Amino acid sequence: MGAFSSCKKDYNCRCDIEYQVNGQVVGKDNTLNTISATTKDQAKSQCVNYETDASYLQQKTVEKHYCSIE
């Protein structure tokens, strides 16, 4: 019996980021990460929108990440 190699492919997950203070957008950025997955649907399940709390110019900030597979 032969060995099976992984059939994973690399997908690009792009996240556009908004920094919000008191509901106002005060800055924007983006990131690009590589996800190794066997299917595009599997990659999409790992490339999701999310929010985090942070500090921006010494103010409580919400980082909103809008992510999708390119």
N, CA, C and O atoms as a Tripos MOL2 file, in Angstrom:
@<TRIPOS>MOLECULE
protein
  280   279    70     0     0
PROTEIN
NO_CHARGES

@<TRIPOS>ATOM
      1 N           0.8320   -1.1640    0.0000 N.3       1 MET1
      2 CA          0.0000    0.0000    0.0000 C.3       1 MET1
      3 C           0.8880    1.2430    0.0000 C.2       1 MET1
      4 O           1.8470    1.3160    0.7690 O.2       1 MET1
      5 N           0.5840    2.2110   -0.8430 N.am      2 GLY2
      6 CA          1.3940    3.4190   -0.9300 C.3       2 GLY2
      7 C           0.9620    4.4530    0.0810 C.2       2 GLY2
      8 O          -0.1460    4.4050    0.6150 O.2       2 GLY2
      9 N           1.8340    5.3670    0.3270 N.am      3 ALA3
     10 CA          1.5320    6.4530    1.2620 C.3       3 ALA3
     11 C           0.7060    7.5140    0.5470 C.2       3 ALA3
     12 O           0.9310    7.8070   -0.6270 O.2       3 ALA3
     13 N          -0.2410    8.0770    1.2620 N.am      4 PHE4
     14 CA         -1.0650    9.1360    0.6940 C.3       4 PHE4
     15 C          -0.4900   10.4830    1.1090 C.2       4 PHE4
     16 O          -0.1860   10.7170    2.2790 O.2       4 PHE4
     17 N          -0.3490   11.3540    0.1320 N.am      5 SER5
     18 CA          0.1400   12.6960    0.4580 C.3       5 SER5
     19 C          -1.0560   13.6100    0.7090 C.2       5 SER5
     20 O          -2.1610   13.3560    0.2280 O.2       5 SER5
     21 N          -0.8280   14.6360    1.4400 N.am      6 SER6
     22 CA         -1.8800   15.5960    1.7460 C.3       6 SER6
     23 C          -2.2750   16.3330    0.4740 C.2       6 SER6
     24 O          -1.4180   16.7110   -0.3240 O.2       6 SER6
     25 N          -3.5520   16.5320    0.2920 N.am      7 CYS7
     26 CA         -4.0590   17.2330   -0.8890 C.3       7 CYS7
     27 C          -4.4620   18.6620   -0.5390 C.2       7 CYS7
     28 O          -5.4000   19.2060   -1.1230 O.2       7 CYS7
     29 N          -3.7700   19.2570    0.3940 N.am      8 LYS8
     30 CA         -4.1130   20.6120    0.8140 C.3       8 LYS8
     31 C          -3.6070   21.6350   -0.1920 C.2       8 LYS8
     32 O          -2.5820   21.4460   -0.8470 O.2       8 LYS8
     33 N          -4.3510   22.7110   -0.2920 N.am      9 LYS9
     34 CA         -4.0150   23.8160   -1.1750 C.3       9 LYS9
     35 C          -3.9800   25.0810   -0.3190 C.2       9 LYS9
     36 O          -4.6660   25.1600    0.7000 O.2       9 LYS9
     37 N          -3.1920   26.0600   -0.7240 N.am     10 ASP10
     38 CA         -3.1260   27.3260    0.0060 C.3      10 ASP10
     39 C          -4.1670   28.3050   -0.5370 C.2      10 ASP10
     40 O          -4.3030   28.4760   -1.7480 O.2      10 ASP10
     41 N          -4.8980   28.9430    0.3780 N.am     11 TYR11
     42 CA         -5.9000   29.9580    0.0420 C.3      11 TYR11
     43 C          -5.5370   31.2370    0.7820 C.2      11 TYR11
     44 O          -5.0420   31.1870    1.9080 O.2      11 TYR11
     45 N          -5.7840   32.3870    0.1480 N.am     12 ASN12
     46 CA         -5.5140   33.6780    0.7780 C.3      12 ASN12
     47 C          -6.7590   34.1830    1.4910 C.2      12 ASN12
     48 O          -7.8310   34.2930    0.8960 O.2      12 ASN12
     49 N          -6.6020   34.4870    2.7730 N.am     13 CYS13
     50 CA         -7.6750   35.0600    3.5900 C.3      13 CYS13
     51 C          -7.3430   36.5350    3.7990 C.2      13 CYS13
     52 O          -6.3860   36.8730    4.4960 O.2      13 CYS13
     53 N          -8.1390   37.4050    3.1920 N.am     14 ARG14
     54 CA         -7.9240   38.8470    3.3230 C.3      14 ARG14
     55 C          -8.9100   39.4000    4.3420 C.2      14 ARG14
     56 O         -10.1090   39.1320    4.2710 O.2      14 ARG14
     57 N          -8.3950   40.1710    5.2870 N.am     15 CYS15
     58 CA         -9.2440   40.8190    6.2900 C.3      15 CYS15
     59 C          -9.0710   42.3310    6.1880 C.2      15 CYS15
     60 O          -7.9670   42.8540    6.3470 O.2      15 CYS15
     61 N         -10.1730   43.0240    5.9210 N.am     16 ASP16
     62 CA        -10.1940   44.4810    5.9900 C.3      16 ASP16
     63 C         -10.5880   44.8350    7.4180 C.2      16 ASP16
     64 O         -11.5800   44.3230    7.9380 O.2      16 ASP16
     65 N          -9.8170   45.7040    8.0460 N.am     17 ILE17
     66 CA         -9.9940   46.0120    9.4640 C.3      17 ILE17
     67 C         -10.4010   47.4720    9.6250 C.2      17 ILE17
     68 O          -9.8030   48.3710    9.0320 O.2      17 ILE17
     69 N         -11.4340   47.6880   10.4420 N.am     18 GLU18
     70 CA        -11.8440   49.0350   10.8230 C.3      18 GLU18
     71 C         -11.6090   49.2020   12.3170 C.2      18 GLU18
     72 O         -11.9500   48.3270   13.1120 O.2      18 GLU18
     73 N         -11.0260   50.3280   12.6850 N.am     19 TYR19
     74 CA        -10.8470   50.6810   14.0900 C.3      19 TYR19
     75 C         -11.9260   51.7020   14.4250 C.2      19 TYR19
     76 O         -11.9850   52.7720   13.8210 O.2      19 TYR19
     77 N         -12.7870   51.3640   15.4000 N.am     20 GLN20
     78 CA        -13.9030   52.2380   15.7470 C.3      20 GLN20
     79 C         -13.8180   52.6940   17.2010 C.2      20 GLN20
     80 O         -13.6010   51.8950   18.1110 O.2      20 GLN20
     81 N         -13.9970   54.0060   17.3930 N.am     21 VAL21
     82 CA        -14.0880   54.6000   18.7280 C.3      21 VAL21
     83 C         -15.4470   55.2870   18.7940 C.2      21 VAL21
     84 O         -15.7610   56.1350   17.9590 O.2      21 VAL21
     85 N         -16.2480   54.9200   19.7810 N.am     22 ASN22
     86 CA        -17.5970   55.4850   19.9350 C.3      22 ASN22
     87 C         -18.4170   55.3680   18.6490 C.2      22 ASN22
     88 O         -19.1670   56.2820   18.3050 O.2      22 ASN22
     89 N         -18.2760   54.2470   17.9400 N.am     23 GLY23
     90 CA        -19.0480   54.0050   16.7250 C.3      23 GLY23
     91 C         -18.5230   54.6950   15.4820 C.2      23 GLY23
     92 O         -19.0760   54.5080   14.3990 O.2      23 GLY23
     93 N         -17.4710   55.4870   15.6100 N.am     24 GLN24
     94 CA        -16.8920   56.1980   14.4690 C.3      24 GLN24
     95 C         -15.6380   55.4810   13.9940 C.2      24 GLN24
     96 O         -14.8090   55.0710   14.8070 O.2      24 GLN24
     97 N         -15.4950   55.3290   12.6780 N.am     25 VAL25
     98 CA        -14.2890   54.7190   12.1170 C.3      25 VAL25
     99 C         -13.1540   55.7300   12.2200 C.2      25 VAL25
    100 O         -13.2410   56.8370   11.6890 O.2      25 VAL25
    101 N         -12.0790   55.3310   12.9170 N.am     26 VAL26
    102 CA        -10.9390   56.2340   13.1110 C.3      26 VAL26
    103 C          -9.6860   55.7420   12.3950 C.2      26 VAL26
    104 O          -8.6630   56.4260   12.3980 O.2      26 VAL26
    105 N          -9.7560   54.5730   11.7860 N.am     27 GLY27
    106 CA         -8.6090   54.0450   11.0620 C.3      27 GLY27
    107 C          -8.9840   52.7650   10.3420 C.2      27 GLY27
    108 O          -9.9440   52.0840   10.7020 O.2      27 GLY27
    109 N          -8.2040   52.4520    9.3150 N.am     28 LYS28
    110 CA         -8.4330   51.2320    8.5410 C.3      28 LYS28
    111 C          -7.0980   50.5690    8.2430 C.2      28 LYS28
    112 O          -6.0570   51.2230    8.1960 O.2      28 LYS28
    113 N          -7.1510   49.2640    8.0420 N.am     29 ASP29
    114 CA         -5.9600   48.4800    7.7150 C.3      29 ASP29
    115 C          -6.4350   47.2000    7.0420 C.2      29 ASP29
    116 O          -7.6390   46.9800    6.9040 O.2      29 ASP29
    117 N          -5.5080   46.3630    6.6270 N.am     30 ASN30
    118 CA         -5.8810   45.0530    6.1120 C.3      30 ASN30
    119 C          -4.7480   44.0760    6.3410 C.2      30 ASN30
    120 O          -3.5940   44.4640    6.5210 O.2      30 ASN30
    121 N          -5.1010   42.7950    6.3300 N.am     31 THR31
    122 CA         -4.1120   41.7310    6.4720 C.3      31 THR31
    123 C          -4.3860   40.6760    5.4200 C.2      31 THR31
    124 O          -5.4970   40.5710    4.9000 O.2      31 THR31
    125 N          -3.3710   39.9040    5.1150 N.am     32 LEU32
    126 CA         -3.5020   38.7870    4.1820 C.3      32 LEU32
    127 C          -2.7950   37.5960    4.8110 C.2      32 LEU32
    128 O          -1.5890   37.6350    5.0530 O.2      32 LEU32
    129 N          -3.5530   36.5420    5.0720 N.am     33 ASN33
    130 CA         -3.0160   35.3370    5.6940 C.3      33 ASN33
    131 C          -3.2390   34.1470    4.7760 C.2      33 ASN33
    132 O          -4.2070   34.1100    4.0170 O.2      33 ASN33
    133 N          -2.3490   33.1860    4.8470 N.am     34 THR34
    134 CA         -2.4740   31.9700    4.0520 C.3      34 THR34
    135 C          -3.0760   30.8660    4.9030 C.2      34 THR34
    136 O          -2.6270   30.6050    6.0190 O.2      34 THR34
    137 N          -4.1050   30.2180    4.3530 N.am     35 ILE35
    138 CA         -4.7550   29.0940    5.0160 C.3      35 ILE35
    139 C          -4.5520   27.8630    4.1450 C.2      35 ILE35
    140 O          -4.8540   27.8910    2.9520 O.2      35 ILE35
    141 N          -4.0440   26.7870    4.7290 N.am     36 SER36
    142 CA         -3.9100   25.5130    4.0210 C.3      36 SER36
    143 C          -5.1410   24.6740    4.3310 C.2      36 SER36
    144 O          -5.4360   24.3960    5.4940 O.2      36 SER36
    145 N          -5.8610   24.2700    3.2800 N.am     37 ALA37
    146 CA         -7.0880   23.4970    3.4690 C.3      37 ALA37
    147 C          -7.2830   22.5640    2.2790 C.2      37 ALA37
    148 O          -6.7250   22.7810    1.2030 O.2      37 ALA37
    149 N          -8.0820   21.5230    2.4910 N.am     38 THR38
    150 CA         -8.3350   20.5700    1.4030 C.3      38 THR38
    151 C          -9.3820   21.0860    0.4310 C.2      38 THR38
    152 O          -9.3600   20.7170   -0.7440 O.2      38 THR38
    153 N         -10.3120   21.9410    0.8960 N.am     39 THR39
    154 CA        -11.3280   22.5120    0.0110 C.3      39 THR39
    155 C         -11.4730   24.0040    0.2840 C.2      39 THR39
    156 O         -11.0770   24.4950    1.3410 O.2      39 THR39
    157 N         -12.0430   24.7150   -0.6800 N.am     40 LYS40
    158 CA        -12.2780   26.1500   -0.4980 C.3      40 LYS40
    159 C         -13.2920   26.3810    0.6240 C.2      40 LYS40
    160 O         -13.1640   27.3380    1.3880 O.2      40 LYS40
    161 N         -14.3010   25.5070    0.7270 N.am     41 ASP41
    162 CA        -15.2820   25.6420    1.8100 C.3      41 ASP41
    163 C         -14.6180   25.5030    3.1760 C.2      41 ASP41
    164 O         -14.9700   26.2170    4.1150 O.2      41 ASP41
    165 N         -13.6620   24.5880    3.2870 N.am     42 GLN42
    166 CA        -12.9360   24.4190    4.5490 C.3      42 GLN42
    167 C         -12.1350   25.6860    4.8610 C.2      42 GLN42
    168 O         -12.0820   26.1210    6.0110 O.2      42 GLN42
    169 N         -11.5150   26.2710    3.8410 N.am     43 ALA43
    170 CA        -10.7620   27.5130    4.0370 C.3      43 ALA43
    171 C         -11.7010   28.6460    4.4580 C.2      43 ALA43
    172 O         -11.3600   29.4410    5.3340 O.2      43 ALA43
    173 N         -12.8890   28.7210    3.8310 N.am     44 LYS44
    174 CA        -13.8630   29.7640    4.1900 C.3      44 LYS44
    175 C         -14.2860   29.6460    5.6490 C.2      44 LYS44
    176 O         -14.5160   30.6550    6.3160 O.2      44 LYS44
    177 N         -14.3890   28.4200    6.1430 N.am     45 SER45
    178 CA        -14.8120   28.2320    7.5350 C.3      45 SER45
    179 C         -13.7530   28.7210    8.5250 C.2      45 SER45
    180 O         -14.0530   28.9450    9.6970 O.2      45 SER45
    181 N         -12.5140   28.8850    8.0530 N.am     46 GLN46
    182 CA        -11.4300   29.3850    8.9050 C.3      46 GLN46
    183 C         -11.1740   30.8790    8.7010 C.2      46 GLN46
    184 O         -10.4710   31.5070    9.4920 O.2      46 GLN46
    185 N         -11.7400   31.4330    7.6510 N.am     47 CYS47
    186 CA        -11.5430   32.8440    7.3010 C.3      47 CYS47
    187 C         -12.8540   33.5720    7.5820 C.2      47 CYS47
    188 O         -13.6850   33.7300    6.6880 O.2      47 CYS47
    189 N         -13.0390   34.0150    8.8280 N.am     48 VAL48
    190 CA        -14.3380   34.5390    9.2560 C.3      48 VAL48
    191 C         -14.2260   35.9580    9.8130 C.2      48 VAL48
    192 O         -13.1540   36.3990   10.2260 O.2      48 VAL48
    193 N         -15.3550   36.6560    9.8130 N.am     49 ASN49
    194 CA        -15.4350   37.9900   10.4060 C.3      49 ASN49
    195 C         -15.3820   37.8700   11.9240 C.2      49 ASN49
    196 O         -15.8890   36.9040   12.4940 O.2      49 ASN49
    197 N         -14.7710   38.8470   12.5710 N.am     50 TYR50
    198 CA        -14.7530   38.8580   14.0350 C.3      50 TYR50
    199 C         -14.4360   40.2560   14.5500 C.2      50 TYR50
    200 O         -13.9660   41.1180   13.8090 O.2      50 TYR50
    201 N         -14.7060   40.4600   15.8400 N.am     51 GLU51
    202 CA        -14.4100   41.7240   16.5140 C.3      51 GLU51
    203 C         -13.4970   41.4760   17.7010 C.2      51 GLU51
    204 O         -13.5660   40.4300   18.3470 O.2      51 GLU51
    205 N         -12.6430   42.4490   17.9780 N.am     52 THR52
    206 CA        -11.8150   42.4030   19.1790 C.3      52 THR52
    207 C         -11.7980   43.7900   19.8150 C.2      52 THR52
    208 O         -11.9870   44.7990   19.1360 O.2      52 THR52
    209 N         -11.5710   43.8260   21.1080 N.am     53 ASP53
    210 CA        -11.3920   45.0950   21.8130 C.3      53 ASP53
    211 C          -9.9100   45.4290   21.8240 C.2      53 ASP53
    212 O          -9.0630   44.5470   21.9590 O.2      53 ASP53
    213 N          -9.6090   46.7060   21.6820 N.am     54 ALA54
    214 CA         -8.2100   47.1320   21.6480 C.3      54 ALA54
    215 C          -8.1220   48.5520   22.2030 C.2      54 ALA54
    216 O          -9.0890   49.0890   22.7430 O.2      54 ALA54
    217 N          -6.9600   49.1330   22.0570 N.am     55 SER55
    218 CA         -6.7400   50.5180   22.4510 C.3      55 SER55
    219 C          -6.1450   51.2510   21.2550 C.2      55 SER55
    220 O          -5.1950   50.7690   20.6370 O.2      55 SER55
    221 N          -6.6950   52.4000   20.9340 N.am     56 TYR56
    222 CA         -6.2160   53.2080   19.8120 C.3      56 TYR56
    223 C          -6.1220   54.6390   20.3080 C.2      56 TYR56
    224 O          -7.1290   55.2220   20.7080 O.2      56 TYR56
    225 N          -4.9440   55.2060   20.2860 N.am     57 LEU57
    226 CA         -4.7100   56.5630   20.7930 C.3      57 LEU57
    227 C          -5.2690   56.7140   22.2060 C.2      57 LEU57
    228 O          -5.9260   57.7030   22.5320 O.2      57 LEU57
    229 N          -4.9910   55.7120   23.0330 N.am     58 GLN58
    230 CA         -5.3720   55.6750   24.4490 C.3      58 GLN58
    231 C          -6.8830   55.7070   24.6740 C.2      58 GLN58
    232 O          -7.3470   56.1530   25.7230 O.2      58 GLN58
    233 N          -7.6510   55.2350   23.6870 N.am     59 GLN59
    234 CA         -9.0990   55.1410   23.8340 C.3      59 GLN59
    235 C          -9.5260   53.7020   23.5710 C.2      59 GLN59
    236 O          -8.9120   52.9900   22.7760 O.2      59 GLN59
    237 N         -10.6080   53.2840   24.2630 N.am     60 LYS60
    238 CA        -11.1390   51.9480   24.0210 C.3      60 LYS60
    239 C         -11.6410   51.8780   22.5800 C.2      60 LYS60
    240 O         -12.4110   52.7270   22.1300 O.2      60 LYS60
    241 N         -11.1960   50.8690   21.8840 N.am     61 THR61
    242 CA        -11.4730   50.7380   20.4630 C.3      61 THR61
    243 C         -12.0110   49.3520   20.1600 C.2      61 THR61
    244 O         -11.6570   48.3770   20.8220 O.2      61 THR61
    245 N         -12.8700   49.2740   19.1520 N.am     62 VAL62
    246 CA        -13.3280   47.9880   18.6350 C.3      62 VAL62
    247 C         -12.6720   47.7950   17.2740 C.2      62 VAL62
    248 O         -12.7700   48.6550   16.3980 O.2      62 VAL62
    249 N         -12.0000   46.6500   17.1040 N.am     63 GLU63
    250 CA        -11.4400   46.2920   15.8000 C.3      63 GLU63
    251 C         -12.4240   45.3430   15.1270 C.2      63 GLU63
    252 O         -12.6920   44.2580   15.6410 O.2      63 GLU63
    253 N         -12.9600   45.7470   13.9810 N.am     64 LYS64
    254 CA        -13.8740   44.8960   13.2270 C.3      64 LYS64
    255 C         -13.1230   44.3410   12.0260 C.2      64 LYS64
    256 O         -12.6160   45.0900   11.1920 O.2      64 LYS64
    257 N         -13.0600   43.0240   11.9530 N.am     65 HIS65
    258 CA        -12.3490   42.3280   10.8850 C.3      65 HIS65
    259 C         -13.3710   41.7310    9.9200 C.2      65 HIS65
    260 O         -14.1740   40.8820   10.3080 O.2      65 HIS65
    261 N         -13.3410   42.1730    8.6700 N.am     66 TYR66
    262 CA        -14.2250   41.6590    7.6260 C.3      66 TYR66
    263 C         -13.3680   40.8020    6.6990 C.2      66 TYR66
    264 O         -12.5820   41.3270    5.9100 O.2      66 TYR66
    265 N         -13.5230   39.4850    6.7960 N.am     67 CYS67
    266 CA        -12.5980   38.5600    6.1330 C.3      67 CYS67
    267 C         -13.2790   37.7460    5.0370 C.2      67 CYS67
    268 O         -14.4570   37.4050    5.1380 O.2      67 CYS67
    269 N         -12.5130   37.4410    3.9880 N.am     68 SER68
    270 CA        -13.0190   36.6000    2.9060 C.3      68 SER68
    271 C         -11.8480   35.9530    2.1760 C.2      68 SER68
    272 O         -10.7180   36.4390    2.2300 O.2      68 SER68
    273 N         -12.1370   34.8540    1.4970 N.am     69 ILE69
    274 CA        -11.1360   34.1610    0.6860 C.3      69 ILE69
    275 C         -11.0100   34.8850   -0.6400 C.2      69 ILE69
    276 O         -12.0170   35.1840   -1.2820 O.2      69 ILE69
    277 N          -9.7870   35.1700   -1.0570 N.am     70 GLU70
    278 CA         -9.5580   35.8360   -2.3510 C.3      70 GLU70
    279 C          -9.4820   34.8150   -3.4540 C.2      70 GLU70
    280 O          -9.2940   35.1750   -4.6160 O.2      70 GLU70
@<TRIPOS>BOND
     1     1     2 1
     2     2     3 1
     3     3     4 2
     4     3     5 am
     5     5     6 1
     6     6     7 1
     7     7     8 2
     8     7     9 am
     9     9    10 1
    10    10    11 1
    11    11    12 2
    12    11    13 am
    13    13    14 1
    14    14    15 1
    15    15    16 2
    16    15    17 am
    17    17    18 1
    18    18    19 1
    19    19    20 2
    20    19    21 am
    21    21    22 1
    22    22    23 1
    23    23    24 2
    24    23    25 am
    25    25    26 1
    26    26    27 1
    27    27    28 2
    28    27    29 am
    29    29    30 1
    30    30    31 1
    31    31    32 2
    32    31    33 am
    33    33    34 1
    34    34    35 1
    35    35    36 2
    36    35    37 am
    37    37    38 1
    38    38    39 1
    39    39    40 2
    40    39    41 am
    41    41    42 1
    42    42    43 1
    43    43    44 2
    44    43    45 am
    45    45    46 1
    46    46    47 1
    47    47    48 2
    48    47    49 am
    49    49    50 1
    50    50    51 1
    51    51    52 2
    52    51    53 am
    53    53    54 1
    54    54    55 1
    55    55    56 2
    56    55    57 am
    57    57    58 1
    58    58    59 1
    59    59    60 2
    60    59    61 am
    61    61    62 1
    62    62    63 1
    63    63    64 2
    64    63    65 am
    65    65    66 1
    66    66    67 1
    67    67    68 2
    68    67    69 am
    69    69    70 1
    70    70    71 1
    71    71    72 2
    72    71    73 am
    73    73    74 1
    74    74    75 1
    75    75    76 2
    76    75    77 am
    77    77    78 1
    78    78    79 1
    79    79    80 2
    80    79    81 am
    81    81    82 1
    82    82    83 1
    83    83    84 2
    84    83    85 am
    85    85    86 1
    86    86    87 1
    87    87    88 2
    88    87    89 am
    89    89    90 1
    90    90    91 1
    91    91    92 2
    92    91    93 am
    93    93    94 1
    94    94    95 1
    95    95    96 2
    96    95    97 am
    97    97    98 1
    98    98    99 1
    99    99   100 2
   100    99   101 am
   101   101   102 1
   102   102   103 1
   103   103   104 2
   104   103   105 am
   105   105   106 1
   106   106   107 1
   107   107   108 2
   108   107   109 am
   109   109   110 1
   110   110   111 1
   111   111   112 2
   112   111   113 am
   113   113   114 1
   114   114   115 1
   115   115   116 2
   116   115   117 am
   117   117   118 1
   118   118   119 1
   119   119   120 2
   120   119   121 am
   121   121   122 1
   122   122   123 1
   123   123   124 2
   124   123   125 am
   125   125   126 1
   126   126   127 1
   127   127   128 2
   128   127   129 am
   129   129   130 1
   130   130   131 1
   131   131   132 2
   132   131   133 am
   133   133   134 1
   134   134   135 1
   135   135   136 2
   136   135   137 am
   137   137   138 1
   138   138   139 1
   139   139   140 2
   140   139   141 am
   141   141   142 1
   142   142   143 1
   143   143   144 2
   144   143   145 am
   145   145   146 1
   146   146   147 1
   147   147   148 2
   148   147   149 am
   149   149   150 1
   150   150   151 1
   151   151   152 2
   152   151   153 am
   153   153   154 1
   154   154   155 1
   155   155   156 2
   156   155   157 am
   157   157   158 1
   158   158   159 1
   159   159   160 2
   160   159   161 am
   161   161   162 1
   162   162   163 1
   163   163   164 2
   164   163   165 am
   165   165   166 1
   166   166   167 1
   167   167   168 2
   168   167   169 am
   169   169   170 1
   170   170   171 1
   171   171   172 2
   172   171   173 am
   173   173   174 1
   174   174   175 1
   175   175   176 2
   176   175   177 am
   177   177   178 1
   178   178   179 1
   179   179   180 2
   180   179   181 am
   181   181   182 1
   182   182   183 1
   183   183   184 2
   184   183   185 am
   185   185   186 1
   186   186   187 1
   187   187   188 2
   188   187   189 am
   189   189   190 1
   190   190   191 1
   191   191   192 2
   192   191   193 am
   193   193   194 1
   194   194   195 1
   195   195   196 2
   196   195   197 am
   197   197   198 1
   198   198   199 1
   199   199   200 2
   200   199   201 am
   201   201   202 1
   202   202   203 1
   203   203   204 2
   204   203   205 am
   205   205   206 1
   206   206   207 1
   207   207   208 2
   208   207   209 am
   209   209   210 1
   210   210   211 1
   211   211   212 2
   212   211   213 am
   213   213   214 1
   214   214   215 1
   215   215   216 2
   216   215   217 am
   217   217   218 1
   218   218   219 1
   219   219   220 2
   220   219   221 am
   221   221   222 1
   222   222   223 1
   223   223   224 2
   224   223   225 am
   225   225   226 1
   226   226   227 1
   227   227   228 2
   228   227   229 am
   229   229   230 1
   230   230   231 1
   231   231   232 2
   232   231   233 am
   233   233   234 1
   234   234   235 1
   235   235   236 2
   236   235   237 am
   237   237   238 1
   238   238   239 1
   239   239   240 2
   240   239   241 am
   241   241   242 1
   242   242   243 1
   243   243   244 2
   244   243   245 am
   245   245   246 1
   246   246   247 1
   247   247   248 2
   248   247   249 am
   249   249   250 1
   250   250   251 1
   251   251   252 2
   252   251   253 am
   253   253   254 1
   254   254   255 1
   255   255   256 2
   256   255   257 am
   257   257   258 1
   258   258   259 1
   259   259   260 2
   260   259   261 am
   261   261   262 1
   262   262   263 1
   263   263   264 2
   264   263   265 am
   265   265   266 1
   266   266   267 1
   267   267   268 2
   268   267   269 am
   269   269   270 1
   270   270   271 1
   271   271   272 2
   272   271   273 am
   273   273   274 1
   274   274   275 1
   275   275   276 2
   276   275   277 am
   277   277   278 1
   278   278   279 1
   279   279   280 2
@<TRIPOS>SUBSTRUCTURE
     1 MET1         2 RESIDUE 1 A MET
     2 GLY2         6 RESIDUE 1 A GLY
     3 ALA3        10 RESIDUE 1 A ALA
     4 PHE4        14 RESIDUE 1 A PHE
     5 SER5        18 RESIDUE 1 A SER
     6 SER6        22 RESIDUE 1 A SER
     7 CYS7        26 RESIDUE 1 A CYS
     8 LYS8        30 RESIDUE 1 A LYS
     9 LYS9        34 RESIDUE 1 A LYS
    10 ASP10       38 RESIDUE 1 A ASP
    11 TYR11       42 RESIDUE 1 A TYR
    12 ASN12       46 RESIDUE 1 A ASN
    13 CYS13       50 RESIDUE 1 A CYS
    14 ARG14       54 RESIDUE 1 A ARG
    15 CYS15       58 RESIDUE 1 A CYS
    16 ASP16       62 RESIDUE 1 A ASP
    17 ILE17       66 RESIDUE 1 A ILE
    18 GLU18       70 RESIDUE 1 A GLU
    19 TYR19       74 RESIDUE 1 A TYR
    20 GLN20       78 RESIDUE 1 A GLN
    21 VAL21       82 RESIDUE 1 A VAL
    22 ASN22       86 RESIDUE 1 A ASN
    23 GLY23       90 RESIDUE 1 A GLY
    24 GLN24       94 RESIDUE 1 A GLN
    25 VAL25       98 RESIDUE 1 A VAL
    26 VAL26      102 RESIDUE 1 A VAL
    27 GLY27      106 RESIDUE 1 A GLY
    28 LYS28      110 RESIDUE 1 A LYS
    29 ASP29      114 RESIDUE 1 A ASP
    30 ASN30      118 RESIDUE 1 A ASN
    31 THR31      122 RESIDUE 1 A THR
    32 LEU32      126 RESIDUE 1 A LEU
    33 ASN33      130 RESIDUE 1 A ASN
    34 THR34      134 RESIDUE 1 A THR
    35 ILE35      138 RESIDUE 1 A ILE
    36 SER36      142 RESIDUE 1 A SER
    37 ALA37      146 RESIDUE 1 A ALA
    38 THR38      150 RESIDUE 1 A THR
    39 THR39      154 RESIDUE 1 A THR
    40 LYS40      158 RESIDUE 1 A LYS
    41 ASP41      162 RESIDUE 1 A ASP
    42 GLN42      166 RESIDUE 1 A GLN
    43 ALA43      170 RESIDUE 1 A ALA
    44 LYS44      174 RESIDUE 1 A LYS
    45 SER45      178 RESIDUE 1 A SER
    46 GLN46      182 RESIDUE 1 A GLN
    47 CYS47      186 RESIDUE 1 A CYS
    48 VAL48      190 RESIDUE 1 A VAL
    49 ASN49      194 RESIDUE 1 A ASN
    50 TYR50      198 RESIDUE 1 A TYR
    51 GLU51      202 RESIDUE 1 A GLU
    52 THR52      206 RESIDUE 1 A THR
    53 ASP53      210 RESIDUE 1 A ASP
    54 ALA54      214 RESIDUE 1 A ALA
    55 SER55      218 RESIDUE 1 A SER
    56 TYR56      222 RESIDUE 1 A TYR
    57 LEU57      226 RESIDUE 1 A LEU
    58 GLN58      230 RESIDUE 1 A GLN
    59 GLN59      234 RESIDUE 1 A GLN
    60 LYS60      238 RESIDUE 1 A LYS
    61 THR61      242 RESIDUE 1 A THR
    62 VAL62      246 RESIDUE 1 A VAL
    63 GLU63      250 RESIDUE 1 A GLU
    64 LYS64      254 RESIDUE 1 A LYS
    65 HIS65      258 RESIDUE 1 A HIS
    66 TYR66      262 RESIDUE 1 A TYR
    67 CYS67      266 RESIDUE 1 A CYS
    68 SER68      270 RESIDUE 1 A SER
    69 ILE69      274 RESIDUE 1 A ILE
    70 GLU70      278 RESIDUE 1 A GLU
